Amino acid sequence: MNKALTTEDIKKGIGKYVGKKIVVKANKGRKKIVTRSGLLEATYPSIFIVRYGIDDEVISRVSYSYSDILTSNVQIKLIRD
């Protein structure tokens, strides 16, 4: 039987990619899905931070919780150079 995925498993998996470029696909509700690329800036016990606007002058930081990934409200994908 497969082991159920936990937020701790997600946290460990994401922690390996700090400093790497990722694509975030976030469900904002009411059929609004936002897809943006950014830099995985940091991980914390309950959240991770993505910095958008790497090449632009406008930089924004957005935090997501690991439970967002667990519930499929947020999907991330590593950008391979």
C-alpha positions in Angstrom: 0.0 0.0 0.0 1.3 3.5 -0.8 2.2 5.8 2.0 0.1 9.0 2.2 1.9 12.2 1.3 2.3 14.6 4.2 3.2 18.3 4.5 6.5 17.2 6.0 7.3 15.2 2.9 6.4 18.2 0.7 8.6 20.5 2.8 11.6 18.2 2.5 11.1 17.9 -1.3 10.8 21.6 -1.8 13.8 22.4 0.4 16.2 20.9 -2.1 15.2 23.5 -4.7 15.8 26.7 -2.8 17.5 29.2 -5.2 16.1 27.5 -8.3 13.7 28.8 -10.9 10.2 27.3 -10.7 6.8 27.7 -12.3 3.9 28.1 -9.9 0.3 27.3 -11.0 -2.1 28.6 -8.3 -5.8 28.2 -8.1 -7.2 31.5 -6.9 -10.9 30.4 -6.9 -13.8 31.0 -9.1 -12.1 29.4 -12.1 -9.1 31.7 -11.8 -5.8 30.0 -12.3 -2.6 32.0 -12.3 0.7 30.6 -13.8 3.9 32.5 -13.1 7.6 31.7 -13.0 9.8 32.8 -10.2 12.6 31.9 -7.8 12.1 29.7 -4.8 13.6 32.1 -2.3 13.2 30.4 1.1 11.4 27.7 3.1 10.1 28.0 6.6 8.3 25.5 8.9 4.9 26.3 7.6 5.4 28.2 4.3 7.7 28.8 1.4 8.5 32.0 -0.4 8.5 32.6 -4.2 10.1 35.8 -5.6 8.5 36.9 -8.9 10.0 39.5 -11.3 13.5 38.1 -11.4 14.3 40.0 -14.6 12.0 42.9 -14.1 12.4 45.9 -11.9 9.2 45.1 -10.0 9.9 42.4 -7.5 7.1 40.7 -5.5 7.3 37.9 -3.0 4.4 35.5 -2.4 4.2 32.9 0.3 2.4 29.6 0.0 1.8 26.9 2.6 2.7 23.3 2.1 -0.9 22.4 2.6 -1.7 24.4 -0.6 0.3 21.8 -2.5 -1.2 18.9 -0.6 -4.7 20.1 -1.5 -3.7 20.8 -5.1 -4.5 24.5 -4.9 -0.8 25.2 -5.9 1.3 23.1 -8.2 5.0 23.8 -8.7 7.4 22.6 -11.4 11.2 23.0 -11.6 12.5 24.9 -14.6 15.6 23.0 -15.9 18.2 25.2 -17.6 
